[in-house]
Amino acid sequence: MSLEDIRNERLKKTSLLKKKGVDVFPVSVRRDLPINEAIKKFSKLSKNKKPSFLTGRIMAIRGHGGAVFFDINDGSASFQAFIKKDEVGEKEFILFQDTADIGDFVELKGTFFLTKKKEKTLKVLKWAIIAKSLRPLPEKWHGLADAEERFRKRYLDLLMNNEVKEKFLLRSKIIGEIRDLYNKAGYIEVEIPILQPLAGGATAAPFITHHNALDTDLYLSIAQELYLKQLLIGGFEKVYAMGKIFRNEGIDATHNPEFTMLESQEAYSDAKKQMVFIENIFKALVKNIFKKNHLEFDGKKIDFSKKFAVVPYFNLFKKYVLISDIETMGIDDWALKAEQFGVKIENFETKEKIMDAIYKKICRPKIIQPTFIIDYPMETSPFAKRDPKRMGLVDRFQMVINGLEIVNAFSELNDPIEQRERFLEQDKKRKMGDAEVSPSDDRYLEAMEYGMPPNGGIGIGIDRVIMLFTNTYNIREVILFPVLRPKQ
């Protein structure tokens, strides 16, 4: 039977119920307790024989002559129900047989008992449809030929695959734990505008929209950083924002154009202090979530019990790209290396950007245990302070775990004169064709000139944290509604 035939059959059943005076989509329903609570209290409920009301979606039906067993699920748990002609009457029993389908929501009044097979069951005394489903639930949702249908119809993916639902419940718990850890550390959560007059604070291409009333273009936020630092200027000491970020970039296993980011700023701090803070945050997070000091990913043990490794950026090239004379290599040398490793580059890209592309493809995937990468070239970080002891480097670190960049942090540049010079350098790169530079922001520079305290900033890719903690390889698996190519 085709989907359209099934839908037409269910429409006929809906009409039949309405003709019999049944409100197929009632305003109110009776529900005495959720199913998970009924399971916990089953012994008491089965002894007192007092009728209770349960509600839920029918997930399976098994007919046996004058009796039918069926399973309902209300979102908290599943439970078996038993409807018998002798208990509800012939008229109501036949109506159930003729009109109830898998996928329907029902209200059940009944008493609890154990079957001969010792299965906890509700003996139905009265039943009612409270929402009729017009389309059949998929029998084997993950067996569909088009895997993207799982993401397009996430509601069915959640309904038919409990592992998927558990993953998103864990996501919610992880985010709550991160917030608690930040709040306990004295940070204040703030809200940052998503629509911004300039797309600044990160090296990324923005999404552009137009505001009709103001007749001006606005940009979807690519970072929270610049607004958070303005709050430090305004007298806040520790602030963080967790929310959606939008970057007009490619889609792959670790990138989605819309993703969740936590950014924080702490006055009178620096990258070294923030490194200690981040290590403590993640060790506590793993402990709170898993009740142990490690997690498993693809059969590998990720150990959080030891002090995180600290590795200079250039050392990774010496180890994994087998380059010993990094300091003397020019842009043509790096371009040749990129070609050798199959790394695609653009004509306008700088030496540092080519290096970064090689690092992401060759070096980063080999870093499994929690590791801080330090000593980045200044050109890669327009908002980070110069390292006073090492020429051409900035005071910045990234935390990488299992090949995933999880955290980016640095000592924030608070010198407005140098920041203006950095912006001018970025503007030159933009004119050369690089759409991912952070443009000059006169309003931010004006704010800086009122005085910004020394501070340390952190950015945490929340979706990648969820990937790591749920043993997931693709970012779309941890975002409820990922961006997808339009279906033809």
C-alpha positions as CSV (number, residue, x, y, z in Angstrom):
1,M,0.0,0.0,0.0
2,S,1.4,3.4,-1.0
3,L,1.9,6.2,1.5
4,E,-1.0,8.1,-0.1
5,D,-3.3,5.1,0.2
6,I,-2.4,4.7,3.9
7,R,-3.1,8.4,4.5
8,N,-6.5,8.2,2.8
9,E,-7.4,5.2,4.9
10,R,-6.5,7.1,8.0
11,L,-8.5,10.1,6.9
12,K,-11.5,7.8,6.5
13,K,-10.9,6.6,10.1
14,T,-10.8,10.1,11.3
15,S,-14.1,10.9,9.6
16,L,-15.6,7.8,11.1
17,L,-14.6,8.9,14.6
18,K,-16.0,12.3,14.1
19,K,-19.3,10.9,12.9
20,K,-19.5,8.9,16.1
21,G,-19.1,12.2,18.0
22,V,-15.4,11.7,19.0
23,D,-13.3,14.8,19.3
24,V,-10.2,13.6,17.5
25,F,-8.1,16.5,18.7
26,P,-9.5,17.5,22.1
27,V,-8.5,20.6,24.0
28,S,-7.8,18.9,27.3
29,V,-6.7,15.3,28.3
30,R,-6.6,13.5,31.5
31,R,-3.2,12.3,32.7
32,D,-2.5,11.3,36.3
33,L,1.2,10.5,36.0
34,P,3.9,10.1,33.3
35,I,4.8,6.5,32.3
36,N,8.3,6.5,33.9
37,E,6.7,7.4,37.2
38,A,4.1,4.7,36.7
39,I,6.9,2.2,36.3
40,K,8.6,3.3,39.5
41,K,5.3,3.1,41.5
42,F,4.0,0.0,39.7
43,S,4.0,-2.2,42.9
44,K,1.9,0.3,44.8
45,L,-0.4,1.1,41.9
46,S,-1.1,-2.6,41.1
47,K,-2.0,-3.4,44.7
48,N,-4.5,-0.6,45.3
49,K,-6.4,-1.4,42.1
50,K,-7.4,2.2,41.7
51,P,-7.8,3.3,38.0
52,S,-5.2,5.7,36.7
53,F,-5.0,7.7,33.5
54,L,-2.0,7.3,31.2
55,T,-1.4,9.0,27.8
56,G,1.0,8.4,25.0
57,R,1.6,7.5,21.4
58,I,0.8,3.9,20.2
59,M,4.1,2.4,19.0
60,A,3.1,-1.2,18.4
61,I,-0.2,-3.3,18.3
62,R,-0.5,-7.0,18.7
63,G,-4.1,-8.4,18.3
64,H,-5.3,-11.7,19.9
65,G,-9.0,-12.3,19.0
66,G,-11.1,-10.5,21.6
67,A,-8.1,-8.8,23.2
68,V,-5.3,-6.6,21.9
69,F,-1.9,-5.8,23.5
70,F,-0.3,-2.5,22.4
71,D,2.6,-0.3,23.6
72,I,2.4,3.4,24.3
73,N,5.2,5.9,24.8
74,D,4.7,9.4,26.3
75,G,8.3,10.6,25.9
76,S,9.4,9.5,29.3
77,A,9.2,5.8,28.8
78,S,7.2,3.0,27.1
79,F,4.5,0.8,28.7
80,Q,2.3,-2.1,27.6
81,A,-1.5,-1.8,27.6
82,F,-4.1,-4.5,27.2
83,I,-7.6,-3.9,25.9
84,K,-10.2,-6.6,26.1
85,K,-13.8,-6.7,24.7
86,D,-15.2,-7.9,28.0
87,E,-13.7,-4.9,29.9
88,V,-14.5,-2.0,27.6
89,G,-17.5,-3.4,25.8
90,E,-17.9,-4.7,22.3
91,K,-18.7,-1.3,20.8
92,E,-15.6,0.4,22.2
93,F,-13.4,-2.6,21.4
94,I,-14.5,-2.7,17.8
95,L,-13.9,1.0,17.5
96,F,-10.4,0.6,18.7
97,Q,-9.7,-2.2,16.3
98,D,-11.2,-0.3,13.4
99,T,-9.7,3.2,14.0
100,A,-6.5,3.0,16.2
101,D,-3.2,3.0,14.4
102,I,0.4,3.0,15.3
103,G,1.3,6.7,15.7
104,D,-2.0,7.7,17.3
105,F,-2.0,9.4,20.7
106,V,-4.4,7.9,23.2
107,E,-5.8,8.6,26.6
108,L,-6.2,5.3,28.7
109,K,-8.0,4.7,31.9
110,G,-7.1,1.4,33.5
111,T,-5.6,-0.6,36.4
112,F,-2.1,-2.1,36.6
113,F,-1.3,-5.8,36.7
114,L,1.4,-8.3,35.8
115,T,0.8,-10.7,32.9
116,K,1.7,-14.4,33.1
117,K,5.1,-13.5,31.6
118,K,5.5,-10.9,34.4
119,E,5.2,-7.9,32.2
120,K,4.0,-4.7,33.7
121,T,0.7,-3.8,32.0
122,L,-2.2,-1.5,32.1
123,K,-5.6,-3.1,31.7
124,V,-7.7,-0.6,29.8
125,L,-11.1,0.2,31.1
126,K,-11.7,3.2,28.9
127,W,-9.8,4.7,25.9
128,A,-9.9,7.8,23.7
129,I,-8.1,9.1,20.7
130,I,-6.5,12.5,21.6
131,A,-4.5,13.0,18.4
132,K,-4.9,11.0,15.2
133,S,-1.8,10.4,13.1
134,L,-2.4,10.6,9.3
135,R,0.9,9.3,8.2
136,P,2.5,5.9,9.2
137,L,5.7,5.9,11.3
138,P,8.7,4.4,9.4
139,E,9.3,0.8,10.4
140,K,13.1,0.9,10.0
141,W,14.0,4.6,9.8
142,H,17.7,4.1,9.6
143,G,17.3,1.7,6.7
144,L,16.1,4.5,4.4
145,A,18.2,4.9,1.3
146,D,18.6,8.7,1.8
147,A,20.5,9.1,5.1
148,E,19.8,12.9,5.0
149,E,16.1,12.2,5.6
150,R,17.0,11.5,9.2
151,F,18.2,15.2,9.5
152,R,15.4,16.6,7.4
153,K,12.8,14.8,9.5
154,R,14.5,14.9,12.8
155,Y,11.2,14.4,14.7
156,L,11.0,10.9,13.2
157,D,14.7,10.2,13.9
158,L,14.1,11.0,17.5
159,L,10.9,9.0,17.7
160,M,12.3,5.8,16.1
161,N,15.8,5.8,17.5
162,N,16.2,6.1,21.2
163,E,20.0,6.5,20.9
164,V,19.5,9.7,18.9
165,K,17.2,11.1,21.6
166,E,19.6,10.1,24.4
167,K,22.4,12.0,22.5
168,F,20.4,15.2,22.5
169,L,19.4,14.7,26.2
170,L,23.1,14.4,26.9
171,R,23.8,17.5,24.9
172,S,21.4,19.5,27.1
173,K,23.0,18.1,30.2
174,I,26.5,19.0,29.0
175,I,25.5,22.5,28.2
176,G,23.9,22.9,31.6
177,E,27.1,21.6,33.3
178,I,29.3,24.1,31.3
179,R,27.0,27.0,32.4
180,D,27.1,25.8,36.0
181,L,31.0,25.6,35.9
182,Y,31.2,29.1,34.4
183,N,28.7,30.6,36.9
184,K,30.5,29.0,39.9
185,A,33.7,30.6,38.6
186,G,32.1,34.0,39.0
187,Y,31.2,34.7,35.4
188,I,28.0,36.5,34.4
189,E,26.1,35.2,31.3
190,V,25.1,38.0,28.9
191,E,23.3,38.3,25.6
192,I,25.0,39.5,22.5
193,P,23.2,40.8,19.4
194,I,23.0,38.4,16.4
195,L,22.3,41.2,13.9
196,Q,25.4,43.3,13.8
197,P,26.5,46.4,11.8
198,L,29.9,44.8,11.1
199,A,30.9,41.1,11.1
200,G,34.0,41.2,13.4
201,G,35.8,39.3,16.0
202,A,36.8,36.3,13.9
203,T,38.3,35.3,10.5
204,A,35.2,34.1,8.7
205,A,32.9,35.1,5.8
206,P,29.5,36.4,7.2
207,F,25.9,36.1,6.1
208,I,24.4,39.4,5.1
209,T,20.8,40.6,5.4
210,H,19.1,43.9,4.9
211,H,16.9,45.9,7.4
212,N,14.2,47.6,5.5
213,A,13.2,50.2,8.1
214,L,16.8,51.4,8.6
215,D,17.7,50.7,5.0
216,T,21.0,49.2,6.0
217,D,22.8,45.9,5.6
218,L,23.3,43.9,8.8
219,Y,25.5,40.8,9.4
220,L,24.7,37.6,11.3
221,S,27.1,37.3,14.2
222,I,30.4,35.4,13.4
223,A,31.7,35.9,17.0
224,Q,30.7,37.4,20.4
225,E,34.2,38.6,21.2
226,L,34.1,42.4,20.4
227,Y,30.8,42.9,22.3
228,L,32.1,41.0,25.4
229,K,35.3,43.1,25.5
230,Q,33.1,46.3,25.4
231,L,31.5,45.0,28.5
232,L,34.9,44.8,30.2
233,I,35.4,48.4,29.2
234,G,32.0,49.1,30.8
235,G,33.1,47.7,34.2
236,F,32.2,44.0,34.0
237,E,35.0,41.6,35.2
238,K,33.9,38.2,34.0
239,V,31.4,37.7,31.2
240,Y,30.4,34.9,28.9
241,A,27.8,34.4,26.1
242,M,26.6,31.1,24.7
243,G,24.6,31.3,21.5
244,K,24.3,30.8,17.8
245,I,27.1,31.9,15.5
246,F,26.8,32.0,11.7
247,R,29.7,31.6,9.2
248,N,29.2,31.5,5.5
249,E,31.6,28.6,5.0
250,G,31.6,25.0,3.7
251,I,29.9,22.1,5.3
252,D,31.8,19.0,6.4
253,A,32.1,16.6,9.3
254,T,33.1,19.4,11.8
255,H,31.5,22.5,10.2
256,N,27.9,23.7,10.0
257,P,27.1,27.3,8.9
258,E,25.0,27.7,12.1
259,F,26.6,26.5,15.2
260,T,26.8,27.1,19.0
261,M,29.7,28.9,20.5
262,L,30.6,29.9,24.1
263,E,32.9,32.9,24.3
264,S,34.1,34.4,27.6
265,Q,36.3,37.4,28.7
266,E,38.0,37.8,32.0
267,A,39.5,41.2,33.0
268,Y,43.1,41.1,34.5
269,S,43.7,37.7,33.0
270,D,45.8,36.3,30.2
271,A,46.3,33.2,28.0
272,K,48.4,31.4,30.7
273,K,45.7,31.8,33.4
274,Q,42.9,30.9,30.9
275,M,44.8,27.7,30.0
276,V,44.6,26.7,33.7
277,F,40.9,27.6,33.8
278,I,40.0,25.6,30.7
279,E,41.9,22.5,31.9
280,N,40.0,22.7,35.2
281,I,36.7,23.2,33.3
282,F,37.1,20.2,31.1
283,K,38.4,17.9,33.8
284,A,35.4,18.8,36.0
285,L,33.0,18.4,33.0
286,V,34.2,14.9,32.2
287,K,34.0,14.0,35.9
288,N,30.5,15.4,36.3
289,I,29.1,13.8,33.2
290,F,30.8,10.4,33.2
291,K,31.7,10.0,36.9
292,K,35.3,9.1,35.8
293,N,38.4,10.8,34.5
294,H,38.3,9.6,30.9
295,L,35.9,9.2,28.0
296,E,35.8,6.7,25.1
297,F,35.9,7.8,21.4
298,D,36.1,5.2,18.6
299,G,37.7,2.7,20.9
300,K,40.3,5.2,22.1
301,K,40.6,6.2,25.7
302,I,40.8,10.0,26.1
303,D,42.5,10.6,29.4
304,F,41.7,13.7,31.5
305,S,43.4,12.6,34.7
306,K,46.9,13.9,33.7
307,K,48.1,17.4,33.1
308,F,47.3,18.5,29.5
309,A,50.2,18.5,27.1
310,V,51.6,21.8,25.8
311,V,53.1,21.8,22.3
312,P,54.4,24.8,20.2
313,Y,52.7,25.2,16.9
314,F,55.9,25.0,14.8
315,N,57.0,21.8,16.5
316,L,54.0,20.0,15.0
317,F,55.3,20.8,11.5
318,K,58.7,19.4,12.4
319,K,57.1,16.2,13.8
320,Y,54.4,15.5,11.3
321,V,55.4,17.4,8.1
322,L,59.1,16.7,8.6
323,I,60.2,20.3,8.2
324,S,63.2,21.4,10.1
325,D,63.9,24.9,8.6
326,I,60.5,26.5,9.2
327,E,61.9,30.0,10.0
328,T,63.6,30.3,6.6
329,M,60.7,29.0,4.4
330,G,58.9,31.6,2.2
331,I,55.4,31.5,0.8
332,D,56.5,29.7,-2.3
333,D,58.0,26.9,-0.2
334,W,54.8,26.6,1.8
335,A,52.7,26.6,-1.4
336,L,54.8,23.7,-2.7
337,K,54.4,21.8,0.5
338,A,50.6,22.3,0.3
339,E,50.6,20.9,-3.2
340,Q,52.6,17.9,-2.1
341,F,50.0,17.1,0.6
342,G,47.0,17.8,-1.6
343,V,46.0,21.0,0.3
344,K,44.0,23.4,-1.9
345,I,45.0,27.1,-1.5
346,E,44.0,30.4,-3.1
347,N,46.3,32.8,-4.9
348,F,45.7,35.6,-2.3
349,E,46.5,33.4,0.8
350,T,49.4,34.4,3.0
351,K,52.1,32.1,4.2
352,E,50.5,31.8,7.6
353,K,47.1,30.8,6.0
354,I,48.8,28.1,3.9
355,M,50.6,26.8,7.0
356,D,47.3,26.7,8.9
357,A,45.7,24.7,6.1
358,I,48.6,22.2,6.2
359,Y,48.3,22.0,10.0
360,K,44.6,21.3,9.8
361,K,44.9,18.5,7.3
362,I,48.2,16.8,8.4
363,C,49.0,17.7,12.0
364,R,45.8,18.2,13.9
365,P,44.2,14.8,13.2
366,K,47.2,13.1,14.9
367,I,46.6,14.9,18.2
368,I,44.4,12.5,20.3
369,Q,45.0,13.3,24.0
370,P,44.0,16.8,25.4
371,T,46.7,19.1,24.1
372,F,47.3,22.9,24.2
373,I,48.9,24.2,21.0
374,I,50.8,27.5,21.7
375,D,53.1,30.0,19.9
376,Y,51.0,31.0,16.9
377,P,52.2,33.5,14.2
378,M,50.9,37.0,14.8
379,E,49.3,37.2,11.4
380,T,46.8,34.4,12.3
381,S,45.4,36.4,15.3
382,P,44.4,40.0,14.7
383,F,43.0,40.4,18.3
384,A,45.7,38.7,20.3
385,K,48.6,40.3,22.1
386,R,52.2,39.9,20.8
387,D,54.3,37.6,22.8
388,P,56.9,39.9,24.5
389,K,59.6,37.3,24.5
390,R,59.2,35.7,21.1
391,M,59.3,37.8,17.9
392,G,56.4,37.4,15.5
393,L,54.3,35.2,17.8
394,V,51.2,35.9,19.8
395,D,50.1,34.8,23.3
396,R,47.5,32.4,22.2
397,F,46.5,28.7,22.6
398,Q,44.1,26.2,21.1
399,M,43.0,23.0,22.8
400,V,42.8,20.0,20.5
401,I,41.3,16.6,21.5
402,N,41.0,13.7,19.1
403,G,41.8,15.9,16.2
404,L,39.1,18.4,17.0
405,E,39.8,22.0,17.7
406,I,37.7,22.5,20.9
407,V,39.0,25.8,22.3
408,N,40.7,28.9,21.0
409,A,42.0,31.5,23.5
410,F,44.5,34.3,23.9
411,S,45.6,37.3,25.8
412,E,43.4,40.0,24.2
413,L,45.0,43.0,22.5
414,N,43.9,46.1,24.5
415,D,46.2,48.7,22.8
416,P,43.8,50.8,20.5
417,I,46.8,52.1,18.5
418,E,48.1,48.7,17.6
419,Q,44.6,47.3,17.1
420,R,44.0,50.1,14.4
421,E,47.3,49.0,12.7
422,R,46.1,45.4,12.8
423,F,42.8,46.4,11.2
424,L,44.5,48.2,8.4
425,E,46.6,45.0,7.7
426,Q,43.3,43.1,7.6
427,D,41.8,45.6,5.2
428,K,44.7,45.1,2.8
429,K,44.1,41.3,2.8
430,R,40.4,41.9,2.1
431,K,41.2,44.0,-1.0
432,M,43.4,41.1,-2.2
433,G,40.4,38.8,-2.1
434,D,40.3,37.3,1.4
435,A,36.7,37.4,2.4
436,E,37.4,35.9,5.9
437,V,39.3,38.8,7.5
438,S,37.8,40.9,10.3
439,P,37.2,44.4,8.9
440,S,38.1,47.7,10.6
441,D,35.6,48.6,13.3
442,D,35.8,52.3,14.2
443,R,33.1,51.9,17.0
444,Y,35.1,49.2,18.6
445,L,38.3,51.2,18.3
446,E,36.6,54.2,19.9
447,A,35.5,52.0,22.8
448,M,39.0,50.8,23.3
449,E,40.3,54.3,23.5
450,Y,38.3,54.8,26.7
451,G,40.5,52.1,28.3
452,M,40.2,48.3,28.2
453,P,41.7,46.3,31.1
454,P,44.2,43.5,30.3
455,N,42.1,40.4,29.7
456,G,42.0,36.9,28.5
457,G,39.4,35.5,26.1
458,I,38.1,32.0,25.4
459,G,36.0,30.5,22.6
460,I,34.6,27.0,23.0
461,G,33.0,25.1,20.1
462,I,30.0,23.6,21.9
463,D,28.9,21.3,19.1
464,R,32.4,19.8,18.9
465,V,32.4,19.2,22.7
466,I,29.1,17.3,22.2
467,M,30.7,15.3,19.3
468,L,33.6,14.4,21.6
469,F,31.4,13.5,24.6
470,T,28.9,11.4,22.5
471,N,31.4,9.5,20.4
472,T,30.1,11.2,17.2
473,Y,32.0,11.7,14.0
474,N,29.7,14.2,12.2
475,I,28.6,17.5,13.5
476,R,25.1,17.1,11.9
477,E,24.5,14.2,14.3
478,V,24.7,16.6,17.3
479,I,22.7,19.5,15.9
480,L,18.9,19.0,16.0
481,F,18.3,20.8,12.7
482,P,21.5,21.1,10.7
483,V,21.8,23.1,7.5
484,L,21.1,20.9,4.5
485,R,21.2,21.2,0.7
486,P,17.7,21.9,-0.6
487,K,15.9,18.7,-1.6
488,Q,15.2,18.5,-5.4
